[in-house]
Amino acid sequence: MREAKLQRQARAVAALWRLLAGRRLGTLWRLARLAGPLVHRFSRREREVTEINLAEVFPERDAAERRRLARASLTHSTATMLELGFAWMAPPERVEASILAVHGRELLDEARASGQGVIVLAPHFGNWEVLNFWLSGHFPFTAMYEPPKISDLDPVIRGGRERMGASLVPTNPRGVAALLKALKRAEAVGILPDQEPDWGSGVFAPFYGRLAYTATLLPKLVARTQARVVTGVALRVPGRGFAIHFLPADARVHDPDEAIAAAGVNASVEAAIALEPAQYQWEYKRYRKVIEEQQGHPDHGSFRLY
């Protein structure tokens, strides 16, 4: 019974993605502008986490400004969800045509020309699926992939992400080994730098001045391969398309000390967010883990934001 229900859900979601794939980006943005304020009003979890995060990282802004930013952020997050079918299923020439500019491509070209691999830090900003589309269509590209909870959606999502040549590898030691091999072949790999890792897979490092538990995968890869690191985002140009930006990563990402390197990773994410803070996915609980819990503080729960 439950399996049949999940299969129906998967078919419905895939059909919706196919339907949205045929819509113009201007139409999808208008839908996001209609739905975003409703998400802000009626989705308590997303609204509260977004507003808590914004109060933490932008304390200098007044409450009214942060509320406007929260509404704008949830509108952009809604747009990203509506654009999934476009990124995964629309004809490749349509997606390619939506990429209006590519800034900083020379950072990738120079690294590959020197025989070094490139690690692209891709935070949850703008539309990261469009960034994946462009990268995998222009470079040998490998990224980690965790299958969805609804297993029948796996071939749909995997097909969308791999259709331009990307190689998806599991989020386990076998996947890490595949990333190392790709870097040693002077290829590009993608890392999501702003997901909170499991205990034992990260260190605490400042993110907008507050300690956030940050993955140490990147410094481990750099130490093994001497890869270059750049930050990559697909900035949404509402209703028109996307502008891809590659930015130099903070120099600390190459430091052998994992805590220092993690601080560099977070600083690199901050530099990308500065392009347009409303396009970052602030509804993610970036500060869920607290250092007091790691230290065994008996009242560590009181130090949490959420």
C-alpha positions in Angstrom: 0.0 0.0 0.0 2.7 2.5 1.0 4.9 1.6 -2.0 2.0 2.1 -4.4 1.3 5.5 -2.8 5.0 6.5 -3.2 4.9 5.4 -6.9 1.8 7.5 -7.5 3.5 10.5 -5.8 6.6 10.0 -8.0 4.6 9.9 -11.2 2.7 13.0 -10.2 5.9 14.9 -9.3 7.6 13.8 -12.5 4.6 14.9 -14.6 4.6 18.3 -12.9 8.3 18.7 -13.7 7.7 17.8 -17.3 4.8 20.3 -17.4 6.9 23.1 -15.9 9.8 22.3 -18.2 7.7 23.5 -21.1 7.0 26.9 -19.5 9.0 30.0 -20.1 11.2 31.3 -17.4 9.2 34.5 -17.2 6.1 32.4 -16.5 7.9 30.4 -13.8 9.1 33.7 -12.2 5.6 35.1 -12.1 4.4 31.9 -10.4 7.2 32.2 -7.9 6.3 35.8 -7.1 2.7 34.7 -6.5 3.6 31.6 -4.4 6.6 33.0 -2.5 4.6 35.3 -0.3 2.2 32.5 0.5 5.1 30.3 1.5 6.3 33.1 3.8 2.9 33.5 5.3 1.7 29.9 5.7 4.9 27.8 5.9 5.9 28.4 9.5 9.0 26.3 9.5 10.6 28.0 6.4 9.6 31.5 7.5 10.9 31.1 11.1 14.2 29.5 10.1 14.8 32.0 7.4 14.1 34.9 9.7 16.2 33.5 12.6 19.1 33.0 10.2 18.8 36.5 8.8 18.7 38.1 12.2 21.9 36.2 13.1 23.9 37.1 10.0 22.5 40.6 9.4 22.0 42.1 12.9 22.8 45.6 11.6 19.6 45.5 9.4 16.3 46.6 10.9 13.5 44.1 11.4 11.4 45.4 8.5 14.3 45.1 6.1 15.0 41.5 7.2 11.3 40.6 6.7 11.5 41.9 3.2 14.7 39.9 2.6 13.0 36.8 4.0 10.1 37.1 1.6 12.4 37.7 -1.3 14.5 34.7 -0.3 11.5 32.4 -0.1 10.4 33.7 -3.5 13.7 32.8 -5.0 13.7 29.4 -3.3 10.2 28.8 -4.8 11.5 29.8 -8.2 14.3 27.2 -7.9 11.8 24.5 -7.2 9.7 25.6 -10.1 12.7 25.6 -12.4 13.8 22.0 -11.6 11.9 20.6 -14.6 13.5 23.3 -16.8 17.0 22.4 -15.7 16.5 18.7 -15.9 14.1 18.2 -18.8 13.9 21.2 -21.1 15.8 20.8 -24.4 19.5 21.5 -23.7 19.5 24.3 -26.3 16.8 26.1 -24.3 18.7 25.8 -21.0 22.0 26.8 -22.7 20.2 29.9 -24.2 19.0 30.9 -20.7 22.6 31.3 -19.5 23.1 34.9 -20.4 26.7 35.3 -19.3 29.6 33.4 -17.7 31.9 35.4 -15.5 35.3 34.0 -14.3 35.5 31.0 -16.6 39.2 31.7 -16.9 39.6 30.5 -13.3 38.6 27.0 -14.5 40.5 27.1 -17.8 43.8 28.2 -16.2 43.6 25.4 -13.6 43.0 22.8 -16.2 45.7 24.2 -18.5 48.2 23.9 -15.7 47.3 20.2 -15.2 45.4 20.7 -11.9 42.0 19.6 -10.9 39.3 22.1 -9.9 37.0 21.9 -6.9 33.9 24.0 -7.5 32.2 25.2 -4.3 28.6 25.4 -5.2 26.5 26.8 -2.3 22.7 26.7 -2.3 22.4 30.0 -4.2 20.4 31.0 -7.3 19.8 27.8 -9.3 22.6 25.3 -8.6 21.0 22.8 -11.0 21.6 25.2 -13.9 25.2 25.5 -12.7 25.5 21.7 -12.8 24.1 21.8 -16.3 26.7 24.2 -17.6 29.6 22.6 -15.8 28.9 19.1 -17.0 28.3 20.4 -20.6 31.7 22.1 -20.7 34.1 20.1 -18.5 34.5 16.5 -17.3 32.5 16.9 -14.1 31.9 14.7 -11.1 29.6 15.4 -8.1 28.3 13.6 -5.1 24.6 12.5 -5.2 22.3 11.2 -2.5 19.2 9.5 -3.9 15.8 11.0 -3.0 13.6 9.5 -0.3 11.1 8.6 -3.0 13.2 6.0 -4.8 11.0 6.1 -8.0 12.2 9.7 -8.5 15.8 8.6 -8.6 16.0 7.8 -12.3 14.3 11.1 -13.1 16.6 13.2 -11.0 19.7 11.3 -11.9 18.8 11.4 -15.6 18.3 15.2 -15.4 21.7 15.8 -13.6 23.7 13.4 -15.8 22.2 14.3 -19.2 25.0 16.7 -20.1 27.7 14.2 -19.1 28.1 14.7 -15.3 29.2 11.7 -13.3 27.3 11.3 -10.1 28.9 9.3 -7.2 27.6 8.2 -3.9 28.1 10.2 -0.6 30.3 7.6 0.9 34.0 6.5 0.8 33.6 5.1 -2.7 32.3 8.5 -3.8 35.2 10.3 -2.2 37.6 8.0 -4.0 35.9 8.8 -7.3 36.4 12.6 -6.6 40.1 12.0 -5.9 40.5 10.2 -9.1 38.7 12.9 -11.1 40.9 15.6 -9.6 44.1 13.7 -10.3 42.9 13.5 -14.0 42.7 17.4 -13.8 38.9 17.4 -14.0 36.3 19.4 -12.2 34.3 18.2 -9.2 31.5 19.9 -7.3 31.2 20.2 -3.6 28.1 21.6 -1.6 29.9 23.6 1.0 27.0 24.7 3.1 25.4 21.4 4.1 25.9 20.4 7.8 27.9 17.1 7.9 27.4 14.3 10.4 29.4 14.4 13.6 33.0 13.4 13.0 33.0 14.7 9.4 33.5 18.4 10.2 34.8 21.1 12.4 33.3 24.3 13.8 34.3 27.4 11.8 32.8 30.9 11.7 30.0 31.7 9.2 29.0 35.3 9.5 30.7 35.4 12.9 28.8 32.4 14.4 30.4 29.0 14.6 28.8 26.5 12.1 29.7 22.9 11.9 31.4 22.7 8.5 32.5 19.7 6.4 36.2 18.9 6.1 35.9 17.0 2.8 37.3 19.9 0.8 40.6 20.4 2.8 41.1 16.6 2.6 40.7 16.7 -1.2 43.0 19.7 -1.5 45.7 18.0 0.7 45.6 14.9 -1.5 45.5 16.6 -4.9 46.6 20.2 -4.6 43.5 21.1 -6.6 42.5 24.7 -7.3 39.3 25.9 -5.6 36.7 28.3 -7.0 33.2 29.2 -6.0 30.5 28.8 -8.6 26.9 30.1 -8.7 24.1 30.6 -11.2 22.6 33.9 -10.3 19.0 34.3 -11.4 18.1 37.2 -13.7 14.4 37.1 -12.8 12.2 36.1 -15.8 15.1 36.1 -18.2 17.7 33.5 -17.3 20.9 33.1 -15.3 24.4 34.6 -15.1 27.0 32.2 -14.0 29.8 33.5 -11.7 33.0 31.8 -10.8 34.8 33.5 -8.0 38.3 32.9 -6.5 37.9 31.0 -3.2 39.2 32.4 0.0 43.0 31.6 0.2 42.5 29.8 3.5 40.8 26.9 1.8 44.3 25.6 0.9 45.6 25.7 4.5 46.6 22.3 5.9 44.8 23.1 9.2 41.2 21.9 8.7 39.7 24.5 11.0 41.4 27.3 9.1 40.4 25.7 5.7 36.8 25.4 6.9 36.8 29.1 7.8 38.0 29.8 4.2 35.2 27.7 2.8 32.6 29.6 4.8 34.2 33.0 3.8 33.9 31.8 0.2 30.2 31.1 0.6 29.8 34.6 2.2 31.4 36.2 -0.9 29.0 34.4 -3.2 26.0 35.4 -1.1 27.1 39.0 -1.3 26.2 39.0 -5.0 22.6 39.0 -4.0 21.6 37.8 -0.4 18.0 37.2 -1.4 19.1 34.4 -3.7 20.6 32.3 -0.9 18.5 29.4 0.6 18.3 30.8 4.1 15.6 28.3 5.2 18.3 25.7 5.8 19.2 25.1 9.5 22.9 26.0 9.0 23.5 26.4 12.7 21.7 23.3 14.0 24.8 21.8 15.7 26.4 23.8 18.4 29.9 23.5 19.8 28.5 23.2 23.4 27.0 19.8 22.3 30.3 18.6 21.0 31.9 19.7 24.3 29.3 17.8 26.3 27.8 20.9 27.9 24.8 19.6 30.0 22.6 22.5 28.8 23.7 22.6 25.2 20.2 22.8 24.0 19.9 26.3 25.3 22.6 27.5 22.9 20.7 26.4 19.8 18.9 28.9 17.5 16.3 26.3 16.4 
